[in-house]
């Protein structure tokens, strides 16, 4: 999945009790609920590794 700002691939960032999508280029953070409808297959497979996703 690509960043909406700079089109760089996003990476999964695990924090204490949160999973975010982070752009390593422009440092924009996306909460899962903000982009849930836009997740591509590769990102969905990556997120399946986490048994529970907590978001604000």
Z-matrix of the N, CA and C atoms (Angstrom, degrees):
N
C 1 1.445
C 2 1.527 1 107.92
N 3 1.319 2 116.35 1 142.11
C 4 1.456 3 121.29 2 -175.86
C 5 1.524 4 111.87 3 -104.55
N 6 1.308 5 115.80 4 149.58
C 7 1.458 6 122.92 5 176.32
C 8 1.528 7 109.21 6 -63.90
N 9 1.313 8 115.84 7 137.75
C 10 1.468 9 120.38 8 178.95
C 11 1.528 10 111.79 9 -70.66
N 12 1.318 11 117.06 10 -23.81
C 13 1.466 12 121.09 11 -177.72
C 14 1.530 13 113.01 12 -85.30
N 15 1.328 14 116.18 13 -49.74
C 16 1.472 15 118.33 14 -171.65
C 17 1.529 16 113.85 15 -121.30
N 18 1.338 17 117.93 16 -0.55
C 19 1.467 18 123.60 17 177.69
C 20 1.526 19 114.11 18 67.49
N 21 1.315 20 118.00 19 18.21
C 22 1.464 21 122.33 20 176.30
C 23 1.530 22 108.08 21 -84.62
N 24 1.341 23 118.91 22 146.63
C 25 1.464 24 119.93 23 178.05
C 26 1.530 25 112.31 24 -61.28
N 27 1.331 26 115.66 25 136.08
C 28 1.457 27 121.55 26 178.67
C 29 1.522 28 110.29 27 -83.01
N 30 1.319 29 115.74 28 155.15
C 31 1.459 30 120.10 29 173.84
C 32 1.521 31 108.60 30 -125.08
N 33 1.316 32 115.19 31 155.84
C 34 1.455 33 120.84 32 178.97
C 35 1.527 34 107.82 33 -81.03
N 36 1.304 35 116.10 34 129.41
C 37 1.467 36 123.03 35 -179.66
C 38 1.525 37 107.21 36 -116.77
N 39 1.316 38 116.37 37 114.80
C 40 1.458 39 120.00 38 178.27
C 41 1.518 40 108.64 39 -96.64
N 42 1.313 41 114.88 40 126.00
C 43 1.459 42 121.41 41 176.45
C 44 1.511 43 107.73 42 -116.04
N 45 1.282 44 117.40 43 178.33
C 46 1.453 45 122.66 44 -173.21
C 47 1.526 46 112.68 45 -36.96
N 48 1.310 47 118.10 46 -62.05
C 49 1.465 48 121.05 47 -179.96
C 50 1.518 49 111.59 48 -128.65
N 51 1.292 50 116.77 49 24.21
C 52 1.464 51 120.79 50 -177.36
C 53 1.510 52 110.97 51 -136.10
N 54 1.313 53 113.74 52 152.64
C 55 1.461 54 121.70 53 169.23
C 56 1.522 55 106.08 54 -120.30
N 57 1.317 56 116.71 55 125.18
C 58 1.459 57 122.36 56 178.31
C 59 1.518 58 108.55 57 -123.56
N 60 1.307 59 116.13 58 162.13
C 61 1.452 60 121.32 59 168.46
C 62 1.515 61 106.38 60 -103.55
N 63 1.319 62 116.32 61 128.64
C 64 1.454 63 122.36 62 -174.57
C 65 1.516 64 110.23 63 -122.63
N 66 1.310 65 115.64 64 137.40
C 67 1.460 66 120.28 65 172.42
C 68 1.530 67 107.80 66 -92.31
N 69 1.320 68 118.19 67 115.59
C 70 1.458 69 119.84 68 -178.99
C 71 1.529 70 113.64 69 -70.99
N 72 1.318 71 116.96 70 -12.61
C 73 1.468 72 120.07 71 -179.80
C 74 1.531 73 111.94 72 -87.96
N 75 1.329 74 117.87 73 -56.22
C 76 1.473 75 120.03 74 -176.95
C 77 1.531 76 112.78 75 -101.48
N 78 1.352 77 115.79 76 -3.66
C 79 1.467 78 123.56 77 176.88
C 80 1.526 79 114.15 78 67.34
N 81 1.317 80 117.86 79 18.34
C 82 1.463 81 121.06 80 175.00
C 83 1.518 82 108.55 81 -71.01
N 84 1.322 83 116.28 82 138.23
C 85 1.459 84 122.06 83 177.94
C 86 1.522 85 109.61 84 -109.98
N 87 1.327 86 115.16 85 141.15
C 88 1.454 87 121.48 86 177.14
C 89 1.519 88 108.37 87 -123.50
N 90 1.314 89 116.96 88 129.01
C 91 1.451 90 121.07 89 171.46
C 92 1.526 91 106.99 90 -79.20
N 93 1.321 92 116.05 91 147.29
C 94 1.457 93 120.84 92 -176.18
C 95 1.528 94 111.61 93 -54.05
N 96 1.327 95 117.02 94 -43.49
C 97 1.475 96 118.99 95 -176.75
C 98 1.528 97 112.28 96 -65.91
N 99 1.325 98 118.16 97 -21.01
C 100 1.465 99 121.03 98 178.77
C 101 1.528 100 112.23 99 -72.99
N 102 1.311 101 116.43 100 -28.55
C 103 1.469 102 120.26 101 -173.81
C 104 1.527 103 112.96 102 -123.95
N 105 1.319 104 118.02 103 11.05
C 106 1.468 105 121.87 104 -174.76
C 107 1.524 106 112.45 105 -53.94
N 108 1.304 107 117.91 106 -41.08
C 109 1.468 108 121.11 107 -177.97
C 110 1.529 109 112.33 108 -72.39
N 111 1.334 110 117.83 109 -13.65
C 112 1.456 111 121.89 110 -175.60
C 113 1.529 112 113.71 111 -108.48
N 114 1.331 113 118.16 112 2.34
C 115 1.465 114 120.59 113 -178.02
C 116 1.517 115 110.35 114 -62.19
N 117 1.329 116 115.73 115 134.97
C 118 1.461 117 119.06 116 175.58
C 119 1.532 118 108.98 117 -89.68
N 120 1.321 119 116.22 118 172.59
C 121 1.466 120 120.72 119 -176.57
C 122 1.515 121 112.51 120 -59.31
N 123 1.311 122 117.12 121 -42.65
C 124 1.464 123 120.88 122 -178.53
C 125 1.531 124 110.83 123 -62.34
N 126 1.330 125 117.99 124 -42.54
C 127 1.453 126 120.89 125 -179.69
C 128 1.528 127 110.37 126 -69.56
N 129 1.311 128 117.83 127 -37.59
C 130 1.464 129 120.22 128 177.01
C 131 1.521 130 111.02 129 -62.22
N 132 1.332 131 117.49 130 -41.33
C 133 1.468 132 120.83 131 176.71
C 134 1.520 133 110.84 132 -62.84
N 135 1.319 134 117.08 133 -41.07
C 136 1.472 135 121.22 134 178.58
C 137 1.529 136 110.32 135 -62.20
N 138 1.327 137 117.41 136 -43.59
C 139 1.464 138 121.29 137 -178.19
C 140 1.529 139 112.10 138 -70.76
N 141 1.326 140 118.24 139 -23.01
C 142 1.462 141 121.26 140 177.82
C 143 1.526 142 111.89 141 -63.79
N 144 1.303 143 118.52 142 -19.20
C 145 1.469 144 122.24 143 178.65
C 146 1.519 145 112.14 144 -66.49
N 147 1.320 146 117.55 145 -21.14
C 148 1.456 147 121.95 146 -176.51
C 149 1.525 148 109.16 147 -98.76
N 150 1.347 149 117.38 148 123.11
C 151 1.459 150 120.05 149 -175.91
C 152 1.527 151 114.27 150 -66.82
N 153 1.317 152 117.16 151 -24.55
C 154 1.458 153 120.45 152 -177.76
C 155 1.519 154 108.24 153 -149.23
N 156 1.318 155 116.03 154 133.06
C 157 1.449 156 120.68 155 177.88
C 158 1.514 157 107.72 156 -115.21
N 159 1.314 158 116.57 157 123.79
C 160 1.450 159 122.04 158 178.39
C 161 1.526 160 107.24 159 -111.65
N 162 1.296 161 116.59 160 130.71
C 163 1.448 162 119.75 161 178.87
C 164 1.514 163 109.98 162 -140.56
N 165 1.313 164 115.49 163 159.46
C 166 1.463 165 121.91 164 179.36
C 167 1.514 166 109.58 165 -88.14
